[in-house]
Amino acid sequence: NIVHIPNGVSLSDFQVDKNRDFRQQFKIPNKPFILFIGRLNLIKGPDLLLDAYIKAKDNFKDYILVFAGPDEGLQQGLQQKTAELGFESQVKFIGYLNQEQKSRAYFESAFVVIPSRHEAMSIVVLEAGILKKPVLLSDQCGLDNLKEHDIAIVKPATKSGIFEGLIEMQKRLEVDTKFGTKLYQYINNNYTWEIITQKFIILYENITTADPK
């Protein structure tokens, strides 16, 4: 008998102080930006996102790409590729963020991309959604149900899959200004820690009151 209870997110952890200038702190131009938050290693797929972004350059001329997260071996190669292709001014690597900085990064971004090659369940989806940010994620993030509800874009964890997702996101945002709000509503109704905690309480109550026979 296996019961699956997902992780949750706390609204109070993502309160944004609007008086702090996140862009100035990390030298991010005053342009819309696509956000990646996570460790810079192969399993998280930042290389897939960089390749897809470069391929989609004609569709995102006014957007920059921001990688936020600690380096675990890929940053040098990613930076070298951006330099070789002349994208240094359009791709930013801002390193590890604390909780306050991370909240601000979500808040300031245009949308969030999670190109992971494998995840049991992406917490970044919940964090971005709780700040009403549209999300493009790979089909390896453990949250394919978001696609079924049409509240996020889910694509294969490949360069072509993430590229297709970027193009679809661009088109979606042109006609649906509430895309991020729909994700927020779903997460707020299903993934806050208050809701997840109740699932545990009900489970334990059922266990302790069950007939041992």
LINJONOR-V645379 format. One record per pair of residues at least 24 apart in sequence whose C-alpha atoms are under 6 Angstrom apart, sorted by the first residue. I is the first residue (numbers start at 1). GAP is how many residues later the second one is. Records with the same first field share a line. If there is no record, write none. Layout:
I=GAP + GAP
//
This chain:
8=183 + 184 + 185
9=183 + 184
10=182 + 183
14=89
32=31 + 78
33=30 + 31 + 32 + 76 + 77
34=31 + 76 + 77 + 78
35=31 + 77
36=31 + 32 + 77
37=31 + 32
38=31
39=30 + 31
40=31 + 32 + 34
41=31 + 33
43=73 + 74
44=72 + 73
45=70 + 71 + 72
48=111
52=107 + 110 + 111
64=26 + 27
65=26
66=25 + 26
67=26
68=26 + 27
69=26 + 27
70=25 + 26
111=24
113=24
115=42
117=40
129=54 + 55
130=54
132=48 + 49 + 52
133=47
134=45 + 46
151=31 + 32
//
